């Protein structure tokens, strides 16, 4: 099944949900509603340069070879939506810099740091799937 094209079938989704014991591959939360995320991203072109939705016949996928079951990760909605088209390493870098980015851009964040409500650390981001020795294979 891992070399199959991802179609989002019920069987593929059930297999994917069980991959990390019903948890998000990234943050490890228990999945209520699962999103299927491409670990190595595919980019869907669904609109023209002016933002108008393309007809289905003109929509396409960049890197369609990545649309495989083996490249899919179970994700919670916040992780999937935030990761977007980033690679895992690009997203990790962004998350690791997030405290510094917020300190630069948000005065409320800086105040929360000053009052000890938020502590910025330089710990590396380690995703849940990286803590698992072997994903559950059915």
Protein Blocks (a to p, Z undefined) as FASTA:
>chain_A
ZZpccehiaklmmmmmmmngopafklopacfbdcdddfbacdddfbdfkopacdfklgcc
ehkllmcfklpccddfklmmmnmmacfklmmmmmmmmmmmmmmmmmklmmmmmnopaccd
fbdcddfklmpmbacdZZ
